[in-house]
């Protein structure tokens, strides 16, 4: 169930909430025309919450994986663990490096006094914005594969025979 929540959160944010922050509807609701600080600031707040939920889901998945291995006697699945570890590392990079940089760059783009600083901050913000979109698509792909693997386990229990659990 955690994998489904994790995947659903990633899909909703990447294709629903985040594009809505930069949409024309958001600009008209805020009463701003053209380029403005507020859509980026709103996206930054939403991204912070998004990465908190994603990190919580990844920690629950890692703990679940560890519990299956230790308590249920499942053999270690190296690929699944590697996938979870890679997703966790990507989320750490996004939440601790890219997202704070985007917030700083958005603020600098609209508050810097020199035009060169504004333009470079805006350009770097756009590059990081595209980078986060691409990373989120990779995360969604990895999560879809992980949810499929969790939903259809192929290995059996090591110490307990399945016929012992009649119900």
Buried (B, 14 or more C-beta within 10 A) or exposed (E): EBBEBBBEBBBEBBBEBBEBBEEEEBBEEEEEEEEBBBBBBBBBEBBEEBBEBBBBBBEBBBEBBEEBBEEEEBEEBEEBBEBBEEBBEBBEEBBEEBBEEBBBBBBBBBEBEEEEEBEBBBEBBEEBBEEBEEBBEEBBEBBBBBBEBBEEEEEEBEEEEEEEEEE
